[in-house]
Amino acid sequence: RMAVLTCAPQIKRMLRRVIEERLGMKIQDYIVRPLAEAALVLTDDERRLGCMFVDFGAETTAVSIYKHGYLQYLVTLPMGSRNITRDIMKLNYLEERAEELKCTVGNATGASAVADGSLSMASTDYSDVNNYVSHRAGEIIANIRKQLEYSGFTSSDLPGGIIIVGGGARLNGFNECLSKRLAMHLRVGS
């Protein structure tokens, strides 16, 4: 039986206190989140051939590179999809509205999205929203691409491609841009 918990160091101490001291149970081990996710999402073939596993979350983006069945490189970048939401907030939107705009009309390619009349966005300038979305998405993609260089691998060294997970992977156009800029095929992990 397995339980995966993600937490800050303070929460880890509190969990240890509750589980070990109060409940008298032993914690067998801790595992880094990107490793746990990769164990659930990546196929053996992807790990052996070589692949890049990207967890594009709200606060961070984790990049893991596998080759010959083993983790070869791991880094967590301090940027995620919430950075895009915060950028849209500069257009004088509250965070909730900025998040809604990012998810419904935002596009990482900068292309205009078709408005959904139910969102009553007649006064919204989609080009301003998409400028923020595409620029920040481009910055995140550039940082992911740089990790490939830092790792010492090239796109051709990783025929398993890119496997992406996380809420940010649902951003319109992001996966297409990432695949194109790294010249690697991409699949969304589940």
N, C-alpha and C positions, 0 to 999 in steps of 0.2 A: 504494500500500500504506500502511496506517495502523496505528499502535500507540498505544493510549491508556494512559498510566501516571499513576497518582495517587500523590503522595508529599509528604512534608514537605520544607521547604527544604534540610535537611542531605542528604537522599537525592537531591534534585535536583542538588546540588553533586557528590555522588559519581557520579551517572549521567553528568554532564557530563565528569567526570574520566575515567571508564572509556570512554565512547563517543567523546569527542573526542580526548582525549590518548592513550589506550592503543590504541584501535581505529582512530583516524584518521578517524572518520566525523563528518559535520557534523550537528548538531541544527538542523533547519529552524525549529521554532517550539515554543512551549508554549501550551497552551490550558487555560483554567479548566474544571474538571470539570463544573460545571452546564451550561456551554455545549456541551461535548462530548456529554453525555447528551441534552440537548435536541435537538441535531442528529440524534441517532439515533432519538429517540422521537416527537418532535412532527411532525405533518403540516404541509404548507405552509398548508393552510386554517386550522388552529388558530393558527398564528403570525400569519396575516393578519387573521383575525377578532378575535383577542385571546384569550389564555388564561393561566392560572397553572400553572406547572410546579413541582411540589414533589418534592424528593428527601428522603424521610424516612428517614434513615440511623440508625446506631447512636449515633454521637457528635454529629452535627449534622443540621440540617434546612435545606436550601437552598430558597429561594423565588425563582423567576424569573417575571417577567411580560413577555409578548410582546404586541405590538399593531402592526398595519400591517406585519407581516413581520419586525419587529426587536425585539430585547431592549430593554425600557424600564426595567426595574428588576431588581436582583439583590441578595440578601442571604443570608448564611449565619448561621443562628441556632445558638448554642452549646448546643443541646439535641436529644436524639434518643431512640430507643427504649431505649437502655441506661440512661437516667435512670429509666425505669419499672422495669427489672430491679433497679437499685440501691434503689429505693423498696421493692420487695418484699423485698429482703434485710433490711430493718428488721424484718421479721416473724421474724427469726432463721433465715433460709435462706442456704445457700451460694449463690454466684452462679449456678452451674450449675442448681441446683434452682429458683432464682428465675426464671431464663430459661425453664425448662421450664414453670413455672406460668403465666408471662406468655403463652407461646405456646399452651398447651393450654386453660387455663380463664380466662385474662384476657380482659376485654371492656371496650372503651372506653366503652360505653354504661352500664356498671355492672351490666348484667344478669347473672344467674347463669348459668354455663355448666354443661352436663351433664358430670359426671365420667366419665372413661374408666377403667374398673376396672383396666386394666393399669398405671395410674400409681400405684396404691396411695396415694391421697390422702385416705383416710378421716379423718385427723386435721387436714386442711387446712380452714380456714374460708374458703370462697370469697368471702364478703362482704368480708373484710379485704383479700384479694388484689385484688378488683375495685374496692374503694374507692381503693387506691393507683393501679391502672391507670386508672380513669376520671378521677381528679383530675389526674394527670400528663398524660394524653392531652388533657384539657380545657385545661390550661395551654399545651400545644404548639399546639393548635388556635387558642386565643386569640391566641397570638403570630403564627401564620400569618395569621389574620384581620387583625391590626393592620398587617401588611405591606401588605395590600391598601389600607388607609387611607393609610399612609405614601407609597405609590406614587402616590396621586392618582387611582387608578381605583376604580370600583365594580364590583360583581358584574355589573351589566347592561352594563358596558363590555367584558366578556370573555365573549362568547357561546360561545367555544371550550371554556369550562369549566375544570375542574381536571384536570390529568394528573399522576398520582402514581406515583413509583417508589421503590425502596428497600425494605429488609427491614422497616422499620416499617410499611409499607403493608399488610403481612399481618396486623397486629394486629386481632383480632376487633372489629368495630364501629367502628374508627377512620375508615375511608373514609366510612361512612354519616354519622357525626357531623360530619366535615369538610364534606361536601356539604350537609348540612342547615344547619349554622351559617353557612356562607358563601352559602347559597341559590344554589348552582351545581351543575350536573351534573358528575359525576366519572367518569373512566375510569382504569383501572390501565394504565400504560405497560409495554411490553415491548421 
